[in-house]
Amino acid sequence: MKKALAVLLVSSLLLTGCGKENSDDTDKGGKKEDSGTLSCVKNSTDESGYKTTDNMEVTYKDGKVTKVKSISEAETDPKLITFTLNLGNAMAEKFSEINGITVKYSQEGDNKIKSVTEIDYAELDVNKLSELADSLGGESSSLYKKDIALDEFKTTNLEGYTCE
C-alpha cells in the first residue's frame, strides 16, 4: 500500500493536463512572447469503481513552464481513508521539504482524498526532487528539469487529459 501511495504521489507530480490556453502572444521588440496558462482535466475510474478527477494548471512564460498546480480528488475505500491520508501526509511532508514544491492532502467527505501539489520552477531544487522520487520508486521525468519548454512538458506529461 505504501508503494502504491508513493506512486500516486509521484504520479500527481508528473501528470498534468492540457486545456484552455490563455496566452499573451505580443511582439516585444521583435521577439514574440509566449506566455499564459494551460488548464486541463482528467477523469478516471479504477478496477474497484472509485473515481479520480485530476485538474492541472500550467503557467508558462516565453515558452517555458514556470509553475504547475495539480489538484486531485480520489475516491477510496472508507475503511482505508485514515490510513491512506496519514501515509499521504507523511510523504507530502517529505516533498514539501524541497524548495519550490508544496504538497498537501486532506479528507473530503467519507471516501475522498484531495491532494494539492504546487511547483514553482524558479525555486525548485530539482536534484532533491529527483533523489526523493527515485527513493520512492518514481520514474525519471522532464519534471526534474528547471528549464523545461512547454512543448516538451506537454509531450512528456499530458497524456490522457481532455482539453476544454
Phi, psi and omega per residue, in radians:
M1 nan -0.687 -3.137
K2 -1.075 -0.763 3.139
K3 -1.143 -0.674 3.120
A4 -1.100 -0.719 3.118
L5 -1.213 -0.624 3.079
A6 -1.075 -0.753 3.110
V7 -1.118 -0.699 3.100
L8 -1.070 -0.768 -3.134
L9 -1.152 -0.833 3.130
V10 -1.096 -0.694 3.110
S11 -1.087 -0.690 3.125
S12 -1.133 -0.464 3.065
L13 -1.324 -0.548 -3.012
L14 -1.627 -0.552 -3.015
L15 -1.580 2.379 3.097
T16 -2.433 -3.137 3.138
G17 -2.332 2.785 3.099
C18 -1.851 2.709 -3.108
G19 -3.008 -2.371 -3.140
K20 -1.092 2.272 3.046
E21 -1.888 2.005 3.055
N22 -1.742 1.724 -3.043
S23 -2.068 2.681 3.101
D24 -2.044 1.582 -3.135
D25 -1.723 1.468 -3.125
T26 -1.964 2.608 3.126
D27 -1.537 1.979 -3.137
K28 -2.065 1.828 3.120
G29 1.106 0.616 -3.139
G30 1.469 -0.067 -3.136
K31 -1.899 2.178 3.128
K32 -1.366 2.180 -3.140
E33 -1.675 2.233 -3.119
D34 -1.981 1.652 -3.063
S35 -2.367 2.648 3.099
G36 2.771 -2.733 -3.118
T37 -2.325 2.399 3.116
L38 -1.956 2.184 -3.097
S39 -2.184 2.416 -3.141
C40 -2.626 3.009 3.132
V41 -2.499 2.587 3.064
K42 -2.410 2.227 3.085
N43 -1.994 2.398 3.120
S44 -2.552 2.821 3.094
T45 -2.325 2.285 -3.135
D46 -1.472 -3.125 -3.080
E47 -1.068 -0.471 -3.121
S48 -1.548 -0.018 3.121
G49 1.590 0.072 3.114
Y50 -1.384 2.378 -3.063
K51 -1.735 2.580 3.064
T52 -2.300 2.383 3.040
T53 -2.117 2.145 3.105
D54 -1.961 2.218 3.051
N55 -2.042 2.404 -3.099
M56 -2.350 2.414 3.050
E57 -2.210 2.092 -3.127
V58 -1.989 2.086 3.112
T59 -1.715 2.387 -3.117
Y60 -2.447 2.693 3.105
K61 -2.497 2.360 -3.106
D62 0.923 0.629 3.093
G63 1.347 0.116 -3.132
K64 -2.001 2.434 3.104
V65 -1.232 2.271 3.128
T66 -1.945 -0.590 -3.140
K67 -2.585 2.632 3.058
V68 -2.362 2.345 3.025
K69 -2.239 2.142 -3.131
S70 -2.067 2.268 3.060
I71 -2.148 2.119 -3.121
S72 -2.129 2.296 3.033
E73 -2.090 2.053 -3.055
A74 -2.155 2.249 3.018
E75 -1.327 2.577 3.099
T76 -2.589 2.928 3.096
D77 -1.055 2.136 -3.123
P78 -0.976 -0.479 3.130
K79 -1.220 -0.397 -3.077
L80 -1.866 0.008 -2.985
I81 -1.122 -0.712 -3.124
T82 -1.148 -0.812 3.115
F83 -1.046 -0.844 -3.118
T84 -1.095 -0.748 3.134
L85 -1.114 -0.778 3.122
N86 -1.097 -0.747 3.111
L87 -1.144 -0.750 3.093
G88 -1.056 -0.764 3.127
N89 -1.141 -0.633 3.108
A90 -1.122 -0.756 3.116
M91 -1.264 -0.636 3.106
A92 -1.064 -0.630 3.106
E93 -1.058 -0.719 3.118
K94 -1.119 -0.790 3.127
F95 -1.134 -0.656 -3.103
S96 -1.234 -0.223 3.058
E97 -1.300 -0.240 -3.127
I98 -1.505 2.270 3.100
N99 -0.996 2.345 3.053
G100 1.572 0.039 -3.138
I101 -2.382 2.418 3.085
T102 -2.336 2.287 3.111
V103 -2.275 2.279 3.123
K104 -2.354 2.449 3.064
Y105 -2.062 2.549 3.053
S106 -2.614 2.743 3.090
Q107 -1.587 2.355 3.116
E108 -2.141 1.788 -3.124
G109 1.317 -2.828 -3.067
D110 -1.374 -0.438 -3.023
N111 -2.455 0.454 3.127
K112 -2.176 2.472 3.013
I113 -2.076 2.310 3.109
K114 -1.914 2.283 3.038
S115 -2.121 2.439 3.104
V116 -2.174 2.118 3.119
T117 -2.093 2.242 3.101
E118 -2.187 2.299 3.130
I119 -2.188 2.220 3.053
D120 -1.963 1.848 -3.039
Y121 -1.134 -0.420 3.102
A122 -1.175 -0.496 -3.096
E123 -1.810 -0.254 -2.962
L124 -1.116 2.275 3.014
D125 -1.620 1.580 -3.040
V126 -1.137 -0.541 3.124
N127 -1.127 -0.798 3.117
K128 -1.159 -0.667 3.104
L129 -1.101 -0.804 3.136
S130 -1.080 -0.763 3.119
E131 -1.066 -0.798 -3.130
L132 -1.150 -0.799 3.139
A133 -1.071 -0.734 3.101
D134 -1.074 -0.713 -3.127
S135 -1.176 -0.380 3.114
L136 -1.694 0.104 3.126
G137 1.455 0.349 3.134
G138 -1.328 2.931 3.126
E139 -1.634 2.741 3.004
S140 -1.225 2.490 -3.089
S141 -2.579 2.748 3.034
S142 -1.169 -0.203 3.087
L143 -1.094 -0.395 -3.095
Y144 -1.521 0.355 3.066
K145 -1.984 2.448 -3.123
K146 -1.382 -0.508 -3.049
D147 -2.034 1.374 -3.072
I148 -1.887 2.253 3.110
A149 -1.256 2.525 3.133
L150 -0.988 -0.760 -3.130
D151 -1.065 -0.718 3.102
E152 -1.146 -0.731 3.127
F153 -1.057 -0.776 3.117
K154 -1.050 -0.855 -3.096
T155 -1.079 -0.732 -3.041
T156 -1.427 -0.593 -2.917
N157 -2.119 -0.034 -3.001
L158 -1.862 0.214 -3.117
E159 -1.122 2.354 3.049
G160 1.574 -0.067 3.128
Y161 -1.611 2.640 3.120
T162 -1.826 2.301 -3.122
C163 -1.665 2.495 3.066
E164 -1.706 nan nan
